[in-house]
Amino acid sequence: MYDDGTIHIEKDDQCFTCEHFAKGVSCPLLEAMAVGVVQLQQDITVKNCGFYKEFKRHLSVVENRHTDGSGDTPPGTTAAGS
């Protein structure tokens, strides 16, 4: 994390996997920096934030219901493209 007039989160920061940052929810640490309660004196890597809540993505594989190939072309077109 570094500050050059705006706060920048780097890939090494814990913020990337935090629920506050990932969902766009207001992060208490970033909010404190934005209003000037906390000042960043030098570049830091956030590794042990007290506000951290792990953000878990829940992805699953969706089965393709078109087994005859009819789902391969956009509506209104044919397989030949005409």
SULZIWO-V462268 format. One line per field, one symbol per residue. phi: phi as a letter, one per 40 degrees, with the letter a starting at -180 (. if undefined). A space follows every 50 residues. Layout:
phi = ???
This chain:
phi = .abbhbcbcbccccdcbccccccgcccdcccccccgcbbccacbbcbacc ccbccbcbbacbccccccgcccbcdgbbccgb
